[in-house]
C-alpha cells in the first residue's frame, strides 16, 4: 500500500490559497451557468408540466432531503478528517494512513446501506394517497439514492484533498448533461419522470467521475482492500458522526421545510410564486457561501499546524469576505428583484418587496452564522455546532408553522430570522470568540463598519428598485451596475481597513495608502 507521503505529495505543491481560489472560481462559473439556464428552465417547466406538478416537484425534493440523513454524519465528516490527515502529513509525522481512513469509512457506509434501502422502501410505501402522481418519479429517485449511497465517499474524499477545481468541473458537466436529457424527455411528454431521470443521471455521472479521478490522480488514496474496522474506531466514527448527523437534521429543519410548510397550509401551487420571488436571492446567495465551503478543508488542515491567533485571523478574513459579498448580493436583489421576476415568469409569480426584504435579511444573517459555523466546526466543535443548529432548526420550524398559518408565505423567512437571531448567532459567535482568545463583543463589533453602511445602502437599493421598476433586461443590468458601483465605493474603506487588506497585492495597498495621504493633506488644507 502506498505511504501517506505518496498520497499527499500531488496536492502539497499547491498553496491553500491557490487551491481555494481555483475552487471558488469554478464554483462561480457553475452558479452563473445554473442561473442563466435556470432563467429559461423554470418558465419552460411551468409551461410543459404545469404549476401544480412543478410545485409537487419542489416539495418532493425537500422531502428527499430527509432520506439523505441516513448516513449518520459519517460521510459528511470525511472531508474534515481527510484534511486533518493531509495537514499532519505535510507538517509532521502521520500515524494513520489516509487509505485506512477511507477504507474504514467505506466499510461503515456499506454496513449502513441495507438500512438505507429499508428506510426508502418504508418511505415509499407510506406516502400519502394525495401524492399518487408523484409516487413513480420519487420511487425512481429513491432506488437510485439507495444504490449509489456508498459512492458518496468519493466526492467527500476529493473535497478533503482540496481537489476543488475538479469538483467544480464535475458539477458543471453533470448538471449540464442531466439538464439537457431532462429537457429532451420533457419535450417527449415524460412529465415528472423526466425530472426524476435527470436527477438520477446527475448522481450516476458525478459519482463515477469522482471515482475515476481518485483512481487516476490520487491512486494511493483508495485502498486495495477494505481494512479491518476495530470496535473502538467504529464507535469513534459513529460518535463524531452522530453530532454531524444532528447538524444535518437541523439543516433539513432550516432549509428543507419552507416549501413543505407552504405546500401544507397554502397548497402546492403557492410554492411556485414563493420560490420564484426568492429565486434570485437563493441563486446569488450561493456565491458568497461558496467561499466558506471551499475554505473548510484548508481551515481543517490549518488546525493541525497553526496558532490560535493565525486561525482567528484567517477566520475573520473569510467572514469579512463573506459579508461584503453577501451585502452586494442583497443590495442588487433589492434593486432588481421585482422587475426580474415579472420579466422572467410574469407578474403573478411575484409576491412583493416585503417578502424580498425578508429573504434578504435572512440571507445576510445566515451567511454571518455560516462563517462562524464553518470556522468552529473545522476547529473541532462538531458537538456544539450540532446542538446549536438543531435548536435553531426547532425554533425556525415552530416559528415558521405559526407565522405561515397566521401571515402567509412571508412567515417562512421571518421564522428563519427568529431562529438564527435567538439561537445560532449567540451560540456560534461565542464559541468563535473563545477559540480566538477574544471577547464576544469584539467579534460582534468587527462587523459594525460593514453593517451600518449596508443598512443605508439597502434602503437606497430598495428605493431605486421601486422608482426605476420599468424596462427589460437593459434597465435591470443598468440598475445592477449602478447598485454594485455605489456599494463598492462605500464598502472599499471597510475592506481596506480589515484583515482582508493583506490578501491584496502590495501595489493596491500602496495606492490605497497614497490616496488616503492625499485626502488627509487636502482636509488639512481645507481646515486651515
N, C-alpha and C positions, 0 to 999 in steps of 0.2 A: 504493500500500500504506500502511496507517495507520502512524503513527510509534510508537515504543516507548512514549512518554508516553501516547498514546491507549490502548494495550493495557493498561498498568499502572494507569491512573487509577482504574478502578472498584474496585480492591481496595486502593488506597493509603489510602483514607479510614479503613479499619478498622485497629485496632491488632493486632499479632501475638497478644497475649493474648486479645483478643476472638475472633479467628478460631479460635485454638487451642481455647478453651473451648467455642465453638459446635460444633466438630467432635467434641470429646470427648463432649459431652452427647449428641449424636445417636448416636455410637458406642455409648454405654452403653444407649441405648434399643434399638438394634439387638440388642445382646447379650442384653438382657432378653427381647426378643421371641423371639429364636432359642432361648434357654434354655427359655422356657415352652412354646413349640410343640414343641421337641425332647423335652421330657419325655413328651409324648404320641406323638411321631412314632416314636421308636425302638421302643417296645413294639408299636406298630402295624405297623411293617415286619417285626419279628421274627415277628409273628403271620401276616402275609399272604404274605411271601416266604421265611420260614424263616431259621434261624440260619446255615446254611451259605452260602446265597446272599447274605445280608447281610454276612457275613464276606468273601465274594468282592468285594462292592462296596467295602468299606472298603480292602481290599488294592489293588483296581483304581484307586481314586482316588489312592493314594500312588504307584502305578506311573505314573499320568498326570503326576505332577509331574516325572518325568524328561524327558518330551517338552517340557514348558514351558521347559526350559533353552535352547531353540533360538534365542532372541533375542540370545544372546551378551552379555547385560547392557545392551544399548543402550536398551531401553525402561525398565529399572529405573533407569538413570542420568538419564533425562529429568526427573523431578521435581526433583532436586537442581540440574540445570543451569538449569531454568526459574526456580527460586528464586534462584539466583545472579544471573540477568539482572534479576529483579524487584528485588533489593536494590540493584544498580547503578543501575537506573532511578530509584529513589527517592532514593538518597543521592548520586549522582554522574551523570556522563555515560555513557550506554550506547553502546558501539561496535557491537555486533552486535544486530540487532533480533530479538525473540522469534519472530516468524513465520519468520525464516530458520532458527532452531534447530529449530522444529517441522517445517518443510519438509524440511530435510536429514535429520532423524531418520526422517521418513516415507519418504523415498527409500531409506534404508538398510534399513528394515524391509521395504519392498516387494522389495528385492533378496533378502532372506532368505526370503521366503515360499515360493518354489519349493523351497528346501532343506528347509523345514519340511514341506511336502507330501510330499516324497520320504521324509523321516525317519518320518513317521507311517505311510506305506504299508509301509515295511520293518518297522516295529514290529508292525503288524497281521499281516502275513504270517508273521512269525517267532514269533508267540505259541505257547506250548506246547499240545499236544493236550489237556492236562488242563484248559485254560481254554476249552474249546469252547463251553460255555453262556454264556460272557461275551464271546465274540468279536463278536456282533452289537451289543450295547449299547456296548462300548468302541469299536467301529468308528464308530458314530454320533457319539460324543463326539470322536473323532479328526478326523473330517471337519469338524465344526463348529469345532474348535480351529484347524485349518489355514485355513479360510475366514475366520475372524474375527481371525486373527493380526495383521493391520495395524491393526485397530480398537483395539488395546490402548493406543495412544498417547493416545487421547482422555482416558481416566481419568488417565493419568500426567501430562498437562499440567494438568488440573484440580487434581491433588494438588499440583503445584509452584506453582500460583497460589493455593493455600491456600483453595480453594472447598470447605472441608471439610464445611460444613453440607449442601450439595447432594449430595456424595458419600455422606454418611450417609443422606439421604432416598432416594437412588437405590438404595443397597444394601438398605435395608429394603423398598422397594417390589418390587424384582426378586426378592428372596428369598421374600417372601410370595406373589407371583404364581406363581413356579416351584414352590413347595411345594404350593400349592393344586392346580395342574394335575397334579403328580406324584401326590398323594393320590388324585385322581379317577381317574387312569389305573391306579393300583394296585387300586382297587376294581373296575375293569373287567377285571382279570386280565392286565395288561401285564407284570407281574413286573419284572425288571431293566431292561427297556426304559422303564418308567415313570420310574425314577430317572435314566436317561440323558437322556430327553426333558426332564425338569425341569431338569437341568444345562444343556442347550443353550438352553432358553428364558431362563434367568437370564443367560447370556452375551450373547445377542442383544439383550435389552432393556437391559441395563446399558451396552453399547457404544452402542446407538442413542440412549439418553437423554443419555449423556455428549457425544456429537457434537452433539445438538440444543442442549445447554446452552452449549457453546463458541460455536456459531453465533449464539445469541441474546444471551448475557450478555457474551461476550468476542469480538465479531465480528472484531477485528483480529488475533487470535492465529493463526487458520488462514490460511495463505497462499492466494492466488487460484490460484497455480500452484506446482508444486514447483521450488524454486531449484536452481541448479547445485550439484554436490557436488564441490568440489576434492579432489584426491587427499590433500592434507595434512589437510583436515578429516575425510575418511573415515578415514584412519589414526589420527587423534587420537581419534575417537569409538570406533573398534574397540579401540584400546589401552586407553582408560579402561574401555570395556565389558568387555574381557577380564577385568579384575580383578573387576568386579562379577559377571561370569558365573562366575568361580571361587567367589565367595562364594555364589552361587545353588546351585552344585553342592554346596558344603559344607552349605547349609541342607537340601538333599534328604537328604544323609547323616545330618544331625542329626534332622530332623523327618519324613522321608519313608521311613524304613526299619524302624521298630519293628514296624508291622503286617506288613510283608513278611517280616521275620526270624521273627516268631512264627508267621505262617502257614506258612512253610517248614519249621520244625522242630517245631512243635506242632500244625499243622493249622489250616485256615480257621476252624473252629468255636471254637478257642481265642482268636481275635482278639476275639470279641464280649465275653466277660467282662473281658478286659484293657481294652477300650475303655470298657465300662460303668463299671468301677472308676475309671478316670481321667477320665470324662466331666465330672464336676463341676469338677475342677481345671483341665481344659482350657478349659471354657466361662468359668468365673470368672477364670481366669488371663489370658484375652484382655483383660479390663477394664483392669488396670494397664498392659499392653503398649500399649494404645491411646494412652496419654499420650505415649510416645516416637514412635509412628507419626505422630501428628498434629503433634507438635512438630518433626519433622525438617525440613520446609520452612522454618519460622521460624528454626531454627538455621543452615541453609544461607544464608538471607538475611542473618543477623547476621554471618556470616563475612566479608562484604564491607565492613562498616562499623563493627564493634565491636572493642574491645580484647581481648587475651587474658584479662585479669582478668575482664572482663564475661562473656565466653564461658564461662569456667570456673565463674563464679558461677551462671549460668543452668543449665549442665550439672549442677552439684551440686544445685541445687534440684529439677531433674527427676529425678535419681537418688533423692533423698530421698523425693519423691512416689511414685515407682515402688515403692520398697522398703517404705514404710509401707503402701501399698495392697496390695502383694503379700503382706506378712505377715498382714494382715487376712484375705485370701482363704485363705491356708494354714491359719490357726487355725480358721476357720469350717469348712473342709473336714474337718479332723481331728476336729472335734466332731460332724459330722452325716453324713459320707460313708457309713458302714455302714448307718444307717437309711435314708438316701436311696436307695441302690442297691437295697436289699431291698424298699422300698416301690415303687420305680419299675419294676424289671424282674424282681424275685424274688431269693430267697436264692442261687440257683445262679449268678448273674452277679456276685457279689461275691467278690473274691479276697484280702480281709484287710487289717488295719491296716498290716502291714509294707509292702505294695505301695502303699497310700495314702500312707504316710510317705515312701516313695521318690519318688513323684510330686511330693509337696510340696517336698521338699528340692531336687529337680531344678528345679522351677519357680522357687523363690527364687533359686537360683544363676544360672539362665538369665536371669532378669529383671535381676539385677545386671549381668550381662555385656551384656544388651541395651542398658541405659542407656549403658554405655561405648562399645559398638559404634556405636550411632546417633550419639553425640556426635562421635567421631573420624572417622566416615565423612562427616558434614556438614562437618567441618573439612578434608576433602580427603585422608583416609588410606585411600582405597579399596584400594590395593595391600596395605597392612599388614593391614587387616581381612579381605581376601580370603584371604591366605595363612594368617593365624591361624585363621580359621573353617574353612578346608579341612583344616588339620592337626587341628583339633578334631573335624571330621567323620570323618576317618580313624581317629582314636583311638576315638571313640564307636562307629563301625561295628565295628571289630575287637573291642573290649571287649564290645559287646552280643552279637555272634555267639558268643563264647566263653562268656559268662555265661548266655545263654539256653539254650544246649545243656547247660550244667552245672547251672543252678539254676532254670530255668523262666522264666516271663514277667517276674519281677522283675529279671532280668538286663538288660532293655532300659533302664529308667530309671537303674539303677546304672551301666551303661556310659556313659550321657549325663553323669552326675555326674562320672565319672572324666575325661571329655573336657574339660568346662568347667573343672574344677579344675586339671588338669595343663597345659592349653594356653591356652584363651581368656582366662580372668581374668588370669593373669600378663601375657599379651601386650597385651591391650587397656587394662588399668589403667595399665600403664607408659607407653603412648602418651598416655593422657589426662593423666597427671601431667606429662609433658614439654610437652604443649600448654598446660597451665595454669600452667607455671612453678612447680610444687610437687613435693615428694618423693612417691615411691610409697607410703612409709609413711603420709604424711599422707592420701593418698586412701583407703587401707585403714582407717585409724583413724577416718575420718569416719563410717563406718557402725557402729562398735563400740557406741555407745549404743543403737542400734536392735537390733543383733544379740543382745546378752546378754539384753535384755528379751524378744525374740522367742523365744529358746530356752526360757525359763521359761514363757512363755505357750503355746508349742506343746505342752509336756509336760502342762500343765493342761488344754488343749483336748482332747488325745487321751484323757486320763483321764476327762474329762467325757463324751466320746463312748462310752466303754466302760461307765461306771457308769450313764449315763442313755441306754441304747440302745433303749428301748422307746417305743411310741407312734407315731402317724402324723404328719401334716403339722403340727398344732398344737404337738406336742412338738419337732419339728425346728425350727420357727420360734422357739420359746422358747429352745432351745439356741443358735440362731444369734444371737438378740438378746443373750442373756447373754454369749456369747463376744465379740461385737462391742463391747458396752459395756465389758467388762473390758479389752479390747485398747485401746480409745480412751482410757480413763483412764490406763493405763500408758504409752501412747505419746505422750500430749499434751506432756509436757515435752520429748521428743525433737524434736517438730515445732516447738515454740515457741523452742527453742534453736538451730534450724538456719536456713539461708538461706531456708527457706520462710516464716519469720516475716514478712518484708517484703511477702509477697503477700497477707497477711490484711488486712482493713480496720483502720484506725487504732483504732477503738473496741475491737475484740477485743484488739489488742496492749496497749492501755491497761488494760483489765480484767485481762488476764493479769499485767501488771506490778503492778497493785494487789493481786491475790491473793497474789503472791509476797512483797510487802511485809508483808501481814498475817500470812502464815505465818512470815516471818522474825522479826517482832516477838513473836509468840507463842512461838517457840522460844527467844528471848532471855529472855522472862519465865519460861518453864519452867526454863531453865538456872539462873536466879537463885534 
